[in-house]
Amino acid sequence: MQRDLACLADPVIRAVGLCGVAYLASWAVVIVLGADAGAMVVVAAVSAAVLVLGAPAFVLAVGVERYFRGRVEDHMS
């Protein structure tokens, strides 16, 4: 059962990790290039949107994975 759920939770965890990399890269570009205030507002808005949309899915995926890992470990011992 854990493998079945892991195949559903793993893509969510990977997608959130990829969004984190894109987030850091976008701020690095803003910092290095010294972009104007408009670019910083756009990056902040996109970052906030990704956080609001991605955080609940990430928390749910991690919670389900930990719950079933604990159940499997309890069952095995």
C-alpha positions in Angstrom: 0.0 0.0 0.0 2.9 2.4 0.8 4.2 1.9 -2.8 0.8 2.7 -4.2 0.6 5.9 -2.2 4.2 6.8 -2.7 3.6 6.9 -6.5 1.0 9.6 -5.9 2.9 11.6 -3.2 6.3 11.5 -4.9 5.3 13.7 -7.9 3.9 16.3 -5.5 7.1 16.3 -3.4 9.3 16.6 -6.6 7.1 19.4 -8.0 7.4 21.4 -4.9 11.1 20.9 -4.8 11.3 22.1 -8.4 9.3 25.1 -7.6 11.7 25.9 -4.8 14.6 25.7 -7.2 12.8 28.0 -9.6 12.0 30.4 -6.7 15.6 30.7 -5.7 16.8 31.1 -9.3 14.3 33.9 -9.9 15.4 35.8 -6.9 19.1 35.2 -7.8 18.4 36.8 -11.3 16.7 39.8 -9.6 19.6 40.2 -7.2 22.4 39.7 -9.7 20.9 41.9 -12.5 19.6 44.5 -10.1 16.2 44.5 -11.6 13.8 47.4 -11.0 10.9 47.3 -8.5 8.4 46.0 -11.1 10.4 42.8 -11.7 10.7 42.3 -7.9 7.0 42.6 -7.5 6.3 40.1 -10.3 8.8 37.6 -8.8 7.2 38.1 -5.3 3.7 37.6 -6.7 4.6 34.5 -8.6 6.4 33.2 -5.5 3.4 33.8 -3.3 1.1 32.1 -5.8 3.3 29.0 -6.0 3.5 28.9 -2.2 -0.2 29.2 -1.7 -1.0 26.6 -4.3 1.9 24.2 -3.6 2.1 24.2 0.2 -1.1 22.3 1.0 -0.4 19.6 -1.5 3.2 19.2 -0.2 2.0 19.0 3.4 -0.6 16.5 2.5 1.8 14.4 0.5 4.4 14.4 3.3 1.7 13.6 6.0 0.3 10.7 4.1 3.8 9.3 3.4 4.8 9.5 7.0 1.5 8.1 8.3 1.7 5.0 6.1 5.5 4.6 6.7 4.7 4.4 10.4 1.9 2.0 9.8 4.1 -0.3 7.7 6.9 -0.2 10.3 4.5 -1.0 13.1 3.0 -3.8 11.1 6.5 -5.3 10.4 7.7 -5.3 14.0 
